[in-house]
Amino acid sequence: MSEKLQKVLARSGHGSRRELETMIAAGRISVNGQIATLGERIDGDAKVRIDGREVAIKPPEDVVCRVLMYHKPEGEMCTRKDPEGRPTVYDRLPRVQGARWVAVGRLDVNTSGLLLFTTDGELANRLMHPGHQIEREYAVRVFGEVTDAMLRKLMKGVQLEDGPAAFKEVKRTGGTHSEGMNQWFRVVLTEGRNREVRRLWESQGVTVSRLMRVRYGNIQLEQGLPQSGWGELSLNQINYLRELVGLKPEERTFIDPRKQESRQKRYARARRNQAKRLQNAKQRTRK
């Protein structure tokens, strides 16, 4: 039975459907020696190449969906390679054979916190689709006076350059009207447009000075996970995400408890590595 090329490649872990459609449109993918076209359907025995390199096509029964939780620090780029040589979120991820990690959305360079990665491009594409209205929660520190009228307006909705936007929830978590100009809030969105949290606050004349994603759906940034550290999601967590977007549950897990390093040891090692990177960065600055 034939299937759409981008769907097969996404399921096999070669990118999200959106990324793959861009590659097809750019002529970077071929099928049986011919440049592929958008919407092309292929059989399971097709020979597919991306940028001239043959890639594995996996039937559904051979695919094991993996999802990672990553704690992104400020300063890392959400791209596979940065032309200016800046660190990227992909630099710290474990290697995966026969597939690649696909980011579920992005965080801008000055935003930290929870970022999900998966080997299932179809899952990534559905999680990012605005039609599913999956909650994203952020801890945000703002500089400037914030009135109750502003909060009501941000909940009701404001017009941004790319359309109307609103917070689903806004909650004060630190600071009051009398405690200076820096205040902390928790905000919830159900879409992931570019810099949407920052632009919503800026529409009220308020500047965001810190921004951290702490939740995606019901997946919380794990306490104790150091910056630039990652953790593999459990089968129950993966199936929660799959059910959320209408995909069949996964029956297998990549995690082997007999071989998996304890989280405490891995987190401690990640913290040591992060401290070394910060120390090296300070030394380079002094020079």
C-alpha positions as a Markdown table, in Angstrom:
| # | Residue | x | y | z |
|---|---|---|---|---|
| 1 | Met | 0.0 | 0.0 | 0.0 |
| 2 | Ser | 1.5 | 3.3 | -1.0 |
| 3 | Glu | 1.7 | 6.3 | 1.3 |
| 4 | Lys | 2.7 | 10.0 | 0.9 |
| 5 | Leu | 6.4 | 10.4 | 0.8 |
| 6 | Gln | 6.6 | 13.1 | 3.5 |
| 7 | Lys | 4.4 | 11.0 | 5.9 |
| 8 | Val | 6.7 | 7.9 | 5.4 |
| 9 | Leu | 9.8 | 9.9 | 6.0 |
| 10 | Ala | 8.4 | 11.7 | 9.0 |
| 11 | Arg | 7.4 | 8.4 | 10.6 |
| 12 | Ser | 10.9 | 7.0 | 9.8 |
| 13 | Gly | 12.4 | 9.8 | 11.8 |
| 14 | His | 13.9 | 12.0 | 9.0 |
| 15 | Gly | 12.2 | 15.3 | 10.0 |
| 16 | Ser | 8.8 | 16.8 | 10.6 |
| 17 | Arg | 6.3 | 16.9 | 7.7 |
| 18 | Arg | 6.9 | 20.6 | 7.3 |
| 19 | Glu | 10.6 | 20.2 | 7.1 |
| 20 | Leu | 10.3 | 17.4 | 4.6 |
| 21 | Glu | 7.9 | 19.3 | 2.4 |
| 22 | Thr | 10.4 | 22.1 | 2.3 |
| 23 | Met | 13.1 | 19.7 | 1.3 |
| 24 | Ile | 10.9 | 18.2 | -1.4 |
| 25 | Ala | 10.1 | 21.6 | -2.8 |
| 26 | Ala | 13.8 | 22.4 | -2.9 |
| 27 | Gly | 14.6 | 19.3 | -4.9 |
| 28 | Arg | 16.7 | 17.7 | -2.1 |
| 29 | Ile | 14.8 | 14.4 | -2.1 |
| 30 | Ser | 14.7 | 11.7 | -4.8 |
| 31 | Val | 12.7 | 8.5 | -5.2 |
| 32 | Asn | 14.1 | 5.7 | -7.3 |
| 33 | Gly | 16.6 | 8.1 | -9.0 |
| 34 | Gln | 14.0 | 10.8 | -9.8 |
| 35 | Ile | 13.5 | 14.1 | -8.0 |
| 36 | Ala | 10.5 | 13.8 | -5.8 |
| 37 | Thr | 7.4 | 16.0 | -6.0 |
| 38 | Leu | 5.1 | 17.2 | -3.3 |
| 39 | Gly | 2.2 | 14.7 | -2.7 |
| 40 | Glu | 4.1 | 11.9 | -4.3 |
| 41 | Arg | 3.2 | 8.4 | -3.0 |
| 42 | Ile | 5.7 | 5.6 | -2.5 |
| 43 | Asp | 5.7 | 1.9 | -1.8 |
| 44 | Gly | 7.7 | 0.3 | 1.0 |
| 45 | Asp | 10.5 | -0.9 | -1.4 |
| 46 | Ala | 11.2 | 2.6 | -2.8 |
| 47 | Lys | 14.8 | 3.9 | -2.8 |
| 48 | Val | 14.8 | 7.3 | -1.2 |
| 49 | Arg | 17.7 | 9.7 | -1.0 |
| 50 | Ile | 18.0 | 13.0 | 0.9 |
| 51 | Asp | 20.8 | 15.2 | -0.3 |
| 52 | Gly | 22.1 | 12.2 | -2.3 |
| 53 | Arg | 22.3 | 9.9 | 0.8 |
| 54 | Glu | 20.0 | 6.9 | 0.9 |
| 55 | Val | 17.8 | 6.8 | 4.0 |
| 56 | Ala | 16.0 | 4.0 | 5.7 |
| 57 | Ile | 12.3 | 3.6 | 5.1 |
| 58 | Lys | 10.7 | 1.8 | 8.1 |
| 59 | Pro | 7.3 | 0.1 | 8.1 |
| 60 | Pro | 5.1 | 1.2 | 11.0 |
| 61 | Glu | 5.7 | -2.0 | 13.0 |
| 62 | Asp | 9.5 | -1.3 | 13.0 |
| 63 | Val | 9.3 | 2.3 | 14.3 |
| 64 | Val | 9.8 | 2.9 | 18.1 |
| 65 | Cys | 8.7 | 6.4 | 19.0 |
| 66 | Arg | 11.1 | 8.2 | 21.3 |
| 67 | Val | 10.7 | 11.5 | 23.0 |
| 68 | Leu | 13.2 | 13.5 | 25.0 |
| 69 | Met | 12.8 | 16.4 | 27.4 |
| 70 | Tyr | 15.6 | 18.9 | 27.1 |
| 71 | His | 16.4 | 21.9 | 29.4 |
| 72 | Lys | 17.4 | 24.6 | 27.1 |
| 73 | Pro | 19.6 | 27.4 | 28.5 |
| 74 | Glu | 19.6 | 31.0 | 27.2 |
| 75 | Gly | 22.1 | 31.4 | 24.4 |
| 76 | Glu | 21.5 | 28.2 | 22.5 |
| 77 | Met | 20.1 | 28.2 | 19.0 |
| 78 | Cys | 17.2 | 26.0 | 18.0 |
| 79 | Thr | 18.8 | 25.1 | 14.7 |
| 80 | Arg | 20.9 | 22.1 | 13.6 |
| 81 | Lys | 23.8 | 24.3 | 12.6 |
| 82 | Asp | 24.5 | 27.9 | 13.2 |
| 83 | Pro | 26.4 | 29.8 | 10.5 |
| 84 | Glu | 28.0 | 32.0 | 13.3 |
| 85 | Gly | 29.2 | 28.9 | 15.2 |
| 86 | Arg | 27.0 | 29.5 | 18.2 |
| 87 | Pro | 26.0 | 26.5 | 20.3 |
| 88 | Thr | 22.7 | 24.8 | 19.3 |
| 89 | Val | 20.3 | 22.6 | 21.2 |
| 90 | Tyr | 21.3 | 19.6 | 19.0 |
| 91 | Asp | 24.9 | 19.7 | 20.2 |
| 92 | Arg | 23.9 | 18.1 | 23.6 |
| 93 | Leu | 21.4 | 15.4 | 22.4 |
| 94 | Pro | 22.3 | 11.7 | 22.3 |
| 95 | Arg | 22.9 | 10.2 | 18.9 |
| 96 | Val | 20.2 | 8.1 | 17.4 |
| 97 | Gln | 20.7 | 5.5 | 14.7 |
| 98 | Gly | 18.7 | 5.5 | 11.5 |
| 99 | Ala | 16.7 | 8.6 | 12.4 |
| 100 | Arg | 17.2 | 12.1 | 13.8 |
| 101 | Trp | 15.7 | 14.2 | 16.5 |
| 102 | Val | 13.0 | 16.6 | 15.5 |
| 103 | Ala | 12.2 | 19.6 | 17.8 |
| 104 | Val | 8.6 | 20.1 | 18.8 |
| 105 | Gly | 8.5 | 23.8 | 18.2 |
| 106 | Arg | 11.2 | 26.3 | 19.1 |
| 107 | Leu | 12.4 | 28.6 | 21.8 |
| 108 | Asp | 14.2 | 31.8 | 20.8 |
| 109 | Val | 17.8 | 32.3 | 21.8 |
| 110 | Asn | 17.0 | 34.3 | 24.9 |
| 111 | Thr | 14.3 | 31.9 | 26.2 |
| 112 | Ser | 15.1 | 28.9 | 28.4 |
| 113 | Gly | 13.2 | 25.9 | 29.6 |
| 114 | Leu | 11.4 | 22.8 | 28.3 |
| 115 | Leu | 11.9 | 21.7 | 24.8 |
| 116 | Leu | 10.7 | 18.3 | 23.5 |
| 117 | Phe | 12.4 | 16.3 | 20.8 |
| 118 | Thr | 11.1 | 13.1 | 19.1 |
| 119 | Thr | 12.2 | 10.6 | 16.4 |
| 120 | Asp | 8.6 | 10.6 | 15.1 |
| 121 | Gly | 8.2 | 13.5 | 12.7 |
| 122 | Glu | 4.4 | 12.9 | 12.4 |
| 123 | Leu | 4.1 | 13.3 | 16.2 |
| 124 | Ala | 6.2 | 16.5 | 16.1 |
| 125 | Asn | 4.1 | 17.9 | 13.3 |
| 126 | Arg | 0.8 | 17.3 | 15.1 |
| 127 | Leu | 2.0 | 18.6 | 18.5 |
| 128 | Met | 3.0 | 21.8 | 16.8 |
| 129 | His | -0.3 | 22.2 | 14.8 |
| 130 | Pro | -2.4 | 25.1 | 16.3 |
| 131 | Gly | -5.5 | 23.1 | 15.7 |
| 132 | His | -4.8 | 20.8 | 18.6 |
| 133 | Gln | -4.5 | 23.8 | 21.0 |
| 134 | Ile | -2.0 | 22.2 | 23.3 |
| 135 | Glu | -1.2 | 24.3 | 26.4 |
| 136 | Arg | 2.3 | 25.8 | 26.8 |
| 137 | Glu | 3.1 | 27.3 | 30.2 |
| 138 | Tyr | 5.8 | 29.9 | 30.8 |
| 139 | Ala | 7.4 | 31.6 | 33.8 |
| 140 | Val | 7.9 | 35.2 | 32.8 |
| 141 | Arg | 9.6 | 38.1 | 34.5 |
| 142 | Val | 8.5 | 41.5 | 33.2 |
| 143 | Phe | 9.8 | 45.0 | 33.7 |
| 144 | Gly | 7.2 | 47.8 | 33.9 |
| 145 | Glu | 4.0 | 48.6 | 35.6 |
| 146 | Val | 1.4 | 45.9 | 35.2 |
| 147 | Thr | -2.2 | 46.8 | 36.0 |
| 148 | Asp | -5.3 | 44.5 | 36.4 |
| 149 | Ala | -6.7 | 46.3 | 33.3 |
| 150 | Met | -3.7 | 45.1 | 31.3 |
| 151 | Leu | -4.1 | 41.6 | 32.4 |
| 152 | Arg | -7.8 | 41.6 | 31.5 |
| 153 | Lys | -6.8 | 42.9 | 28.0 |
| 154 | Leu | -4.2 | 40.2 | 27.6 |
| 155 | Met | -6.7 | 37.5 | 28.5 |
| 156 | Lys | -9.4 | 39.0 | 26.2 |
| 157 | Gly | -7.0 | 39.3 | 23.3 |
| 158 | Val | -5.0 | 41.9 | 21.4 |
| 159 | Gln | -4.2 | 42.4 | 17.7 |
| 160 | Leu | -0.6 | 41.5 | 16.8 |
| 161 | Glu | 1.0 | 41.9 | 13.4 |
| 162 | Asp | 0.2 | 38.3 | 12.5 |
| 163 | Gly | -3.3 | 38.2 | 13.9 |
| 164 | Pro | -5.2 | 38.2 | 17.2 |
| 165 | Ala | -3.6 | 36.6 | 20.3 |
| 166 | Ala | -4.4 | 36.1 | 23.9 |
| 167 | Phe | -3.2 | 34.3 | 27.1 |
| 168 | Lys | -5.5 | 31.5 | 28.2 |
| 169 | Glu | -4.3 | 32.1 | 31.8 |
| 170 | Val | -2.2 | 34.8 | 33.6 |
| 171 | Lys | -1.2 | 34.5 | 37.2 |
| 172 | Arg | 1.0 | 36.7 | 39.4 |
| 173 | Thr | 3.6 | 34.6 | 41.1 |
| 174 | Gly | 6.0 | 37.2 | 42.6 |
| 175 | Gly | 6.1 | 40.9 | 43.2 |
| 176 | Thr | 3.3 | 43.3 | 43.8 |
| 177 | His | 2.4 | 46.8 | 42.8 |
| 178 | Ser | 4.6 | 48.2 | 45.6 |
| 179 | Glu | 7.6 | 45.9 | 45.1 |
| 180 | Gly | 9.3 | 47.7 | 42.2 |
| 181 | Met | 9.1 | 47.3 | 38.5 |
| 182 | Asn | 10.1 | 43.6 | 38.2 |
| 183 | Gln | 7.3 | 41.1 | 38.6 |
| 184 | Trp | 6.9 | 37.3 | 37.9 |
| 185 | Phe | 3.9 | 35.7 | 36.2 |
| 186 | Arg | 2.8 | 32.3 | 35.0 |
| 187 | Val | 1.1 | 32.5 | 31.6 |
| 188 | Val | -0.5 | 29.8 | 29.4 |
| 189 | Leu | -0.9 | 29.8 | 25.6 |
| 190 | Thr | -2.5 | 27.2 | 23.3 |
| 191 | Glu | -0.3 | 28.0 | 20.3 |
| 192 | Gly | 3.3 | 28.6 | 19.5 |
| 193 | Arg | 3.8 | 31.6 | 17.2 |
| 194 | Asn | 7.2 | 33.3 | 17.0 |
| 195 | Arg | 8.0 | 35.3 | 20.1 |
| 196 | Glu | 4.3 | 35.4 | 21.0 |
| 197 | Val | 4.7 | 35.7 | 24.8 |
| 198 | Arg | 7.1 | 38.6 | 24.4 |
| 199 | Arg | 5.0 | 40.3 | 21.8 |
| 200 | Leu | 1.8 | 40.1 | 23.9 |
| 201 | Trp | 3.5 | 41.8 | 26.8 |
| 202 | Glu | 5.2 | 44.4 | 24.5 |
| 203 | Ser | 1.7 | 45.3 | 23.2 |
| 204 | Gln | 1.1 | 46.7 | 26.7 |
| 205 | Gly | 4.3 | 48.6 | 26.9 |
| 206 | Val | 5.9 | 46.0 | 29.2 |
| 207 | Thr | 9.3 | 44.4 | 28.6 |
| 208 | Val | 10.1 | 40.7 | 29.2 |
| 209 | Ser | 13.4 | 40.4 | 31.0 |
| 210 | Arg | 13.3 | 36.6 | 31.6 |
| 211 | Leu | 11.3 | 33.8 | 29.9 |
| 212 | Met | 11.2 | 30.1 | 30.7 |
| 213 | Arg | 8.9 | 27.4 | 29.4 |
| 214 | Val | 7.9 | 25.1 | 32.2 |
| 215 | Arg | 5.2 | 22.9 | 30.7 |
| 216 | Tyr | 4.0 | 21.4 | 27.4 |
| 217 | Gly | 0.6 | 19.7 | 27.7 |
| 218 | Asn | 0.9 | 18.0 | 31.0 |
| 219 | Ile | 4.7 | 17.3 | 30.5 |
| 220 | Gln | 6.4 | 19.4 | 33.2 |
| 221 | Leu | 10.1 | 20.4 | 33.1 |
| 222 | Glu | 11.5 | 17.9 | 35.5 |
| 223 | Gln | 12.8 | 19.3 | 38.7 |
| 224 | Gly | 16.6 | 18.6 | 39.0 |
| 225 | Leu | 17.1 | 18.5 | 35.3 |
| 226 | Pro | 20.1 | 20.8 | 34.7 |
| 227 | Gln | 20.5 | 23.2 | 31.9 |
| 228 | Ser | 21.6 | 21.5 | 28.7 |
| 229 | Gly | 20.5 | 18.2 | 30.3 |
| 230 | Trp | 18.0 | 15.7 | 28.8 |
| 231 | Gly | 15.8 | 12.9 | 29.9 |
| 232 | Glu | 13.9 | 10.2 | 28.0 |
| 233 | Leu | 10.1 | 10.2 | 28.5 |
| 234 | Ser | 8.4 | 7.1 | 29.8 |
| 235 | Leu | 6.1 | 5.0 | 27.6 |
| 236 | Asn | 3.1 | 6.4 | 29.6 |
| 237 | Gln | 4.2 | 10.0 | 28.9 |
| 238 | Ile | 4.8 | 9.3 | 25.2 |
| 239 | Asn | 1.4 | 7.7 | 24.8 |
| 240 | Tyr | -0.2 | 10.7 | 26.6 |
| 241 | Leu | 1.3 | 12.9 | 23.8 |
| 242 | Arg | 0.2 | 10.5 | 21.1 |
| 243 | Glu | -3.3 | 10.3 | 22.4 |
| 244 | Leu | -3.5 | 14.1 | 22.6 |
| 245 | Val | -3.0 | 14.4 | 18.8 |
| 246 | Gly | -4.9 | 11.3 | 17.7 |
| 247 | Leu | -2.1 | 8.9 | 17.1 |
| 248 | Lys | -2.1 | 5.2 | 18.0 |
| 249 | Pro | -0.4 | 4.3 | 21.3 |
| 250 | Glu | 3.2 | 3.0 | 21.2 |
| 251 | Glu | 3.6 | -0.5 | 22.6 |
| 252 | Arg | 7.4 | -0.5 | 23.0 |
| 253 | Thr | 9.9 | 1.7 | 24.6 |
| 254 | Phe | 13.5 | 2.3 | 23.8 |
| 255 | Ile | 14.4 | 2.6 | 27.5 |
| 256 | Asp | 16.2 | -0.5 | 28.9 |
| 257 | Pro | 16.4 | -0.1 | 32.7 |
| 258 | Arg | 19.3 | -2.6 | 32.8 |
| 259 | Lys | 21.4 | -0.3 | 30.7 |
| 260 | Gln | 20.1 | 3.1 | 31.5 |
| 261 | Glu | 22.4 | 5.3 | 33.6 |
| 262 | Ser | 20.6 | 6.6 | 36.7 |
| 263 | Arg | 19.0 | 10.0 | 36.2 |
| 264 | Gln | 20.8 | 11.3 | 39.3 |
| 265 | Lys | 24.2 | 10.4 | 37.9 |
| 266 | Arg | 23.5 | 11.7 | 34.5 |
| 267 | Tyr | 22.0 | 15.0 | 35.9 |
| 268 | Ala | 25.1 | 15.4 | 38.1 |
| 269 | Arg | 27.4 | 14.9 | 35.1 |
| 270 | Ala | 25.4 | 17.4 | 33.1 |
| 271 | Arg | 25.7 | 19.9 | 35.9 |
| 272 | Arg | 29.4 | 19.5 | 36.0 |
| 273 | Asn | 29.7 | 19.9 | 32.2 |
| 274 | Gln | 27.5 | 23.0 | 32.3 |
| 275 | Ala | 29.8 | 24.5 | 35.1 |
| 276 | Lys | 32.8 | 23.8 | 32.9 |
| 277 | Arg | 31.3 | 25.5 | 29.9 |
| 278 | Leu | 30.4 | 28.5 | 31.9 |
| 279 | Gln | 33.9 | 28.7 | 33.3 |
| 280 | Asn | 35.4 | 28.4 | 29.9 |
| 281 | Ala | 33.1 | 31.1 | 28.6 |
| 282 | Lys | 34.3 | 33.4 | 31.3 |
| 283 | Gln | 37.9 | 32.7 | 30.6 |
| 284 | Arg | 37.4 | 33.5 | 26.9 |
| 285 | Thr | 35.7 | 36.8 | 27.8 |
| 286 | Arg | 38.6 | 37.8 | 30.0 |
| 287 | Lys | 41.0 | 37.2 | 27.0 |
